[in-house]
Amino acid sequence: MPDYVYTIKGQGDPVLEGDSGWAWPPLFSGMVTAQDKKAAKIEIEAEYGRKFPLRVLRADLEKYPFLLRIDLLDADNDYVRRRFLQTECKECQCKFKLIDKYNNPHCDYTGADYCSRKCADAGKAKACLDQGMLDEGRLPAVIYQIKQKSTGMVYVGQTIRAYTLRWWQHLTNPSGSKFHKALQASSKTDWEFSVLEVIDVPRTSPNRATYISERERHWIAELDSVASGFNTILPAALEPQTSLYMASEAFQGASVAEPSPSF
């Protein structure tokens, strides 16, 4: 059966809300699975123990303090569906749902990566510290590979954090990428993590981040991990039609725009 998302709005200040008359954000948002929109409305009203209008005339505002809106949720609408999925805080690893944060008027942080403002501030502080240590040359970056034993296919990445932490992040915080889908679909014993290179940036290099990304490009080309592995995009500053083997030579000593490090 299809899924439906709904919002329950309350009346707002006419001066602030303009012609709509309904306050934003909604009082509550949720999702139900039902045969059709009519069945979804019945289920919502049963949950709240009251009737909700789907449309209210301005002359009837005093009779109806709430307004219900119901929309069909497309199966491929990952942007909205993510709000209802359990998410892990990148700082404290506690579980939360974005929709619960949206429904909580006292929530101090509604971002998708952290459960609270406290964790968001701590996570951002660590990111700044890592970048500062990288710029000062006190935190070595590494290029790593993750190989699937059964196929020999590899994924190549870079990190300025402890490489064991990066492996753990791949396991516990997967995205919808080709690599993560393969990782989640097979036994963890079918994979091995190894460091390809500990980056020793020459003092003459004008930009550490660019140098690190150039070494990542080198290993992606060396292992052919786009065409024959799990890397799905070319590194930054490469044209889509450029061969990685040609690009790895072309970028030796070349001046390129600084890409964002892969954390």
C-alpha positions in Angstrom: 0.0 0.0 0.0 1.1 3.6 -0.6 2.5 5.9 2.0 0.9 9.3 2.8 2.6 12.2 4.6 0.3 14.6 6.5 0.6 17.9 8.4 -1.8 19.3 11.0 -1.8 23.1 11.0 -3.1 25.5 13.6 -4.3 29.0 13.2 -1.6 31.7 13.2 -1.3 35.4 13.6 -2.9 37.0 10.6 -0.2 39.7 10.5 2.6 37.1 10.4 0.9 34.4 8.3 -0.7 36.7 5.7 -3.6 35.4 3.6 -3.2 31.7 4.5 -4.2 32.2 8.2 -2.4 29.0 9.2 0.8 29.0 11.2 4.1 27.6 10.0 5.7 25.2 10.9 2.8 22.8 11.4 1.8 21.6 14.8 2.5 18.0 13.8 3.7 16.0 10.8 3.5 12.3 10.2 3.2 9.4 7.8 0.6 6.7 7.4 0.3 3.7 5.1 -3.2 3.3 3.6 -5.1 2.1 0.6 -6.0 5.6 -0.5 -6.2 9.2 0.7 -9.7 8.7 2.2 -8.5 5.7 4.2 -5.4 7.7 5.3 -7.7 10.5 6.6 -9.8 7.9 8.6 -6.6 6.5 10.1 -5.3 9.9 11.1 -8.5 11.0 12.7 -8.7 7.7 14.6 -5.3 8.3 16.0 -6.1 11.8 17.2 -9.7 11.1 18.2 -11.2 14.0 16.3 -12.3 15.1 12.8 -10.0 17.3 10.7 -11.2 19.4 7.7 -9.1 19.3 4.6 -10.3 22.8 3.6 -11.7 25.7 5.6 -13.4 28.8 4.4 -12.2 32.0 6.0 -15.7 32.6 7.3 -15.5 29.2 9.2 -12.1 29.7 10.8 -13.7 30.1 14.3 -15.3 26.6 13.9 -12.2 24.8 12.8 -9.0 25.6 14.7 -7.0 22.9 12.8 -6.4 22.1 9.1 -5.3 18.7 7.8 -3.2 18.2 4.6 -2.5 14.8 3.2 -0.1 14.1 0.2 0.9 10.9 -1.5 4.5 10.1 -0.8 6.3 8.9 -4.0 8.3 5.7 -3.6 11.5 7.4 -4.8 11.2 10.5 -2.7 14.2 9.8 -0.5 14.4 13.4 0.7 11.1 13.2 2.6 11.4 9.5 3.5 14.7 10.2 5.3 12.8 12.2 7.9 11.0 9.0 9.0 14.1 6.8 9.1 16.1 6.1 12.2 19.4 8.1 12.0 22.6 7.8 14.0 24.1 10.9 15.4 27.6 11.4 14.0 28.9 12.5 17.4 27.3 10.4 20.2 25.8 7.6 17.9 22.4 7.8 19.6 19.4 7.0 17.3 16.9 9.6 16.3 14.3 10.5 13.6 14.3 13.8 11.9 10.5 13.9 12.0 10.6 13.7 15.8 12.8 16.8 15.9 10.5 18.7 13.6 7.6 17.9 15.8 9.3 19.0 19.0 8.9 22.8 19.5 11.7 22.7 22.1 14.3 21.0 19.8 17.4 23.2 19.6 18.9 21.6 16.4 16.9 20.2 13.4 19.9 19.3 11.2 20.2 15.8 9.8 23.6 14.8 11.1 23.4 15.3 14.8 20.8 14.7 17.5 21.3 18.0 19.3 23.0 21.4 19.2 25.5 20.1 21.7 26.6 17.3 19.5 26.5 19.5 16.4 28.9 22.0 18.0 31.2 19.2 19.2 31.3 17.6 15.8 32.0 20.8 14.0 34.8 21.6 16.5 36.4 18.3 15.8 36.2 18.9 12.1 37.9 22.2 12.5 40.6 20.7 14.7 41.2 17.9 12.2 41.6 20.5 9.4 43.8 22.7 11.5 46.1 19.8 12.3 46.2 18.8 8.7 47.2 22.3 7.6 49.9 22.3 10.3 51.2 19.0 9.2 50.6 17.3 12.5 48.0 14.8 11.3 49.0 12.5 8.5 46.5 11.7 5.9 46.2 8.3 4.3 44.9 6.8 1.1 43.1 3.5 1.8 41.5 0.7 -0.1 38.6 -1.6 0.8 38.7 -4.8 -1.2 35.9 -7.3 -1.7 37.7 -10.7 -1.5 35.1 -12.6 -3.6 35.3 -10.2 -6.5 38.7 -8.4 -6.2 36.8 -5.1 -6.6 38.1 -2.2 -4.6 37.1 1.2 -3.3 39.7 3.9 -2.8 39.4 6.8 -0.4 41.3 9.3 1.6 41.0 10.4 5.2 42.7 12.7 7.6 41.3 10.9 10.6 42.3 7.6 12.1 41.8 5.1 9.2 40.2 2.5 11.4 37.5 5.1 12.2 36.9 5.6 8.5 36.4 1.9 8.0 33.9 1.9 10.9 32.1 4.9 9.4 31.6 3.0 6.1 30.1 0.1 8.0 27.8 2.0 10.3 26.7 5.1 8.3 26.1 3.8 4.7 24.8 6.0 1.9 23.1 4.8 -1.3 26.4 4.6 -3.2 27.3 1.5 -5.3 30.1 0.7 -2.8 27.9 0.9 0.3 25.1 -1.1 -1.3 27.6 -3.9 -2.1 29.0 -3.6 1.5 25.6 -3.9 3.1 24.6 -6.8 0.8 27.4 -9.2 1.7 29.1 -10.6 4.8 31.6 -8.3 6.5 34.2 -11.1 6.4 34.2 -10.7 2.6 35.9 -7.4 3.0 39.4 -6.2 3.9 40.6 -2.7 4.7 44.2 -1.7 4.1 46.3 1.5 3.8 47.8 2.1 0.4 49.9 5.2 1.3 50.6 7.4 4.3 50.9 10.9 2.8 54.2 12.7 3.3 53.4 16.1 1.7 56.6 17.8 0.4 57.3 21.1 2.1 57.4 22.6 -1.4 53.8 21.7 -2.1 51.7 24.9 -2.2 48.5 23.1 -1.0 48.3 20.0 1.2 44.7 19.2 0.4 45.3 19.3 -3.3 48.4 17.1 -3.0 46.5 14.5 -1.0 43.7 14.5 -3.6 46.3 14.0 -6.3 47.6 11.0 -4.5 44.1 9.6 -4.3 43.6 10.2 -8.0 46.9 8.3 -8.6 45.6 5.2 -6.7 42.2 5.3 -8.3 43.9 5.2 -11.7 46.4 2.6 -10.6 43.7 0.2 -9.3 41.2 1.1 -12.0 38.6 1.5 -9.3 36.1 3.5 -11.3 35.7 1.2 -14.3 36.5 -2.1 -12.4 35.8 -1.2 -8.8 33.4 0.6 -6.5 34.4 4.3 -7.0 31.5 5.8 -8.9 32.8 9.3 -9.8 36.0 10.8 -11.0 38.0 12.8 -8.5 37.6 16.6 -8.4 38.9 18.7 -11.2 38.7 15.9 -13.8 36.5 16.2 -16.9 34.0 13.2 -17.1 35.4 12.1 -20.4 39.1 12.2 -19.3 40.8 8.8 -18.9 42.1 8.3 -15.3 45.3 7.0 -16.7 45.9 10.0 -18.8 44.7 12.3 -16.0 47.1 10.9 -13.4 50.0 12.0 -15.7 48.4 15.3 -16.7 48.0 16.3 -13.1 51.6 15.8 -12.0 52.7 19.3 -11.1 49.5 20.8 -12.5 47.6 23.6 -10.7 44.1 22.5 -9.8 41.2 23.9 -7.7 41.3 22.7 -4.1 38.8 19.8 -3.6 37.2 19.0 -0.3 38.9 16.2 1.6 37.1 12.9 2.0 36.5 12.6 5.7 
